[in-house]
Amino acid sequence: MSSSTNNIPSPKLQYLVLGVGILAISSGSILIRLAQGEGAPSLAIAFWRTMLAALIILPFTLLGKSDEVRALPGPSWLLAMLAGLFLGLHFATWISSLALTSITSSTVLVDTVPIWVALASPIVLQESISRGVKQGIALAVVGTIIISLSALSGSSSDSNPLLGNALALLGGIAAAGYLLIGRRLRPHLSLLSYATIVYGMAGLTLLLFNLLSGTNLLGYAPQVFALFLAIAIFPQLIGHSSLNWALGFLPAAYVAIVAVSEPVGATILAIIVFREIPSLLVVGGSIIILAGVFLASLDQA
């Protein structure tokens, strides 16, 4: 970040952009559920989300970052493609979970990413796990058990909440792999170049998943493709880009904590759009998980 205060946006603009980013990310589960309601398969939604995002930013990368991409060494290409593979797995599992469990459960469980990053850090990054992170992990485990009890209680109206919750957790683990690789690559690669390669690789990974499963990627109604485009633009490009932009001016711990508020926004939107009111067990477990993630995020700052 530049040391010149002239290059730092006003605090009002910083918080405005961050707020827009959280709102955009929170809309993701709602837009996905709407697409699923129109008959779009989860894997098709995941493919179009990543591939359209990659295609939208590709011209900007070719115009401004083509030299950087061409100069990228082979090992970095392999790491970027591995990150894309993890991102593809993340969207395949998480988006599938939204068709099986509540939006609250799905978004809370997938947002346990900091917990999985902390667990993997001693092996991948040679970073020790602090006491605060251990406490956060313990809280997240307790909250996950409570949400699982809600799924086992038979009180949920979702089609298969236990499987949906498991897929959401797998989505969080895959996202952690994506972030751990990104932590190694991003200091040496611009955000635009990195996003183009990773989103493109995620799209290719999901294309393979769709082909292997026999999922149709074409032939949907215009409103479905409009939803695909909205998913690529709002939660993927505007949402994640806003958070990355805010990291240049706001403390990482603050941005991380605000980012984990996605389930709150998603739950409010789910109540408004779908009249989907979470059970008391889901609310209680979600609060405990979010507390654990907050604690782990603060301690890693």
N, C-alpha and C positions, 0 to 999 in steps of 0.2 A: 504494500500500500504506500502511496506517495506520502511524503512527510509534509507536503504543502497543504495547509488548511484550505487553500482556494479550490483544491480538487475534491474536498470532502463535501458531499451534499448536506443540506440542512437536516437536523434531527427529524423534523416533520416529514421530509421526503423519505428518509431512511425507514421510518416506521410505517409510512404509507405503503411503500413498496413491499415491505415485509408482510404487512397485513394483506395486501393483494395476493402475495405469493401463497400465504396460508389458505386464503379463501379459494384460490385456484386449485391447490392440492386437495383441499377438502371436497371439491366438486367431483373429483375423479371417481370415487365410489358411486356417487349418484348417477353420473353419466354412464358409467359401466352398467349399473343395474337397469337403467333405461334401455340401453342397447340389448341387454340380455332379455328384457321384456319384449323387445321387438323380434326376438328369435335368433339373435346373433350368438354363436357359440363363444365361449370364454377364450379359447385359443385364437379364434379369428380376431376378437377384440384386442388381445394382447399383441398380435402381429401388426395390425394396422396402427395401433398406438405408437409402437416403436419405429416402424418403417416410415410412416408419414412424418414423424418428428425428424428422422434422419434426412428424408428427402427435402423437407422444408429448409433445414439449415445447410444442406450440402452446397448450394450455390455460393453461400457466404464463405464457406470454408475454401472452396475452390478459388474464389476471388482473392481472399485475404490470407489464407494459411496453407496454400498448396505447397510452398517450399518447405514448410515445417513438416507437413505430412510425408513428403518425399524423403526428407532427411531422417525420418524416424527409424532407428535401428531395429534389426530383426527381433531381438528380445523384447523390446518395448511393444512392437506389433503383437507379439504373442500374448503379452500381458493384457493389452487392450482388448484383444479378441476374447481372452478368458474372462475379462470383466463383462464383456457383452454377453457371454454365455451365462454368467451368473445373473445378469439383469434379465435376460430372457426367461430363465428359470423362475426368477422373482415374480415377473408378471404372469407367467403361466399358472403358477400355484395361487398367487394372491387373487387374481381376477377370477379364477375358478372357485375360490372360496366364497366370493360374493354371491354366487348362485346357490350356495348351500347353507350359509349361516347369516346372522344379522350383520348389518353394516357396522354397528358398534363393535361387536366381537372381532370381526375381520380386521378393521382398521387398528384397533388397539393391539391385537396380537401381532400384526405385521409390523407395527411400529416398535417392537421390542428389539429393533436393530442394534441400538447401543449396547444392549446386554450381550448379544452374540459377538459383537466386535470386541468387547472387553474380555470375553472368554477366550477368543482366538488370539488376542494381542500377545500373550506370552510366547506363543509358538510362532506366529507370523511376523510380529514386529519386535519380539524380544522385550516387551513391556510387561512389568509386573502388575498384578491385580491389587488395587488398593483396598483398604477396609470399606470405604464408601461404595465402591463398585460391588464388592461382595454383598453388602447390605442391599444394594439395589437389585442384584440378581436374586437374592432370597425373596424380596418383596414380589418381584416379577413371577417367580415360581408359584408363590402362594396365590397371586391373582389369577394366574393361568389355571390352577387347580379349581378355583372357585368358578371361573367361566366354564370349565369342563363339566363341573357338577351341574351347572345350569343346562348344558346340553344333554346330560344323562338323566336329568329329572323328568324329561318327557313333556315339560311345559312349553317348550319352544315350538313355534309354528313353522320354523324353517325346515327345508326338506331333509337335510342331513347335517345338523350343526356340529356334531363331533368331527366328522370328516372335514367340514368347512374350516373349523378351528385349527385342525392339524395342518391343512394346506396353508392357512394364513401364517402359522408359525414357520413352516418351511419357507414361505415367501420372505419372512424376516431374516431367516438364516442365509438365504441366497442373496438378499440385499446386503447383508453384512460382508459376504465375500466380495461383492461388487465394490463396496466402499473401501475395504482393506486394500484391494488392488489399486483403486483410485488414489489412495493416500500415497502409494509409491510412485504412481505415474504423473499425477497432476503437477508436482513441482517442476517437471521437465517438459510439460506439454500444455498448450493453451486449452482453456475450457472449450472453445469452439471445436478445435481439432479432436479433442478427447471425446466430446459428446457425439460428434459425427461418426467416428469410428465405432464407439461403443453402442450407440443406438442402432447403427447399421448392422453390427454383428448380432445384437439382440434380435433384430428383425429377421435375420437369416436363420438364427437358431429357432425362432418361433415358426418360420416358414417350414423348416424341417419337421417340427412337431406337428404342424397342421397336415403336412403331406403324409406323415406316418399314421396319423389318426384318421385320415380321410375326410378332414374338415374342409368344407367349402369356403373359399375366401372371396368369392364373387357372387353376383346374382342377388344381392340384397336390395331392398327398397332405398330410394334416395335419402329418406330420413335416417336410415341406419348408417349410411356412409357419412351423412352430416354429423352424426354422433361420433363416428370414428375420428373425423377431423377435429371435432371439439375436444375429444379426449387427448388427441395428440397436441393440440395447441394450449389448452388451459392447464390441466394438471402437469403435463409433461414439460412443455416449453416455458410457459409463463410461470408456473408454480416453482419448478426446480431452479429455473434461471434467476428468479427473484431471490430465493434463499442464497444462491451462490453469490449474487450481487451484494446482498446484505452482509455477507461474511467479510467483505472488504472494508466495512465501516463499523460494524457492531461486534461485540465480544462473541466468540464462538459458542460459549456456554449459553448466552442469551438466545442466540439463533437456534441452537439445538433444542432448548426448552420450548421455544415458541413453535418449532417444527413438530414437536411431539403433541402439540395441541390439535393436530389434524383430526384425531378421533372425535374431539369435542365438536368441531365444526361439521364433521361428517354426520355425527349423531343428530345435531340440530337440523341439518338439511334433510336427513332421512325422516325425521318426525314430520317436517313440513311437506315433503314431496310424497312420501309413501305411507305416512301415518304409522311408521314403524317405531314403536316405543319399547326400549330395552327392558328386560326383566330386572328386578332388584339384584339378583345374583350377578347378572352381567354388569350392572352399574357398579356394584361393590367391587367385583374383581377388576374392572377397568380402572377404577380409582387407585387400587393398590398397585396395579401394573404401572400406571402412569407415574405414581409416586416413586416406584423403583427406578424407572427410566430417568426421571428427573434427577434423582440422587446419583445415579451412575454418570449421567451427562455432566452434572456439576463437578463431580470428583475427577473427571477426565479433562476438564478445561485447563 
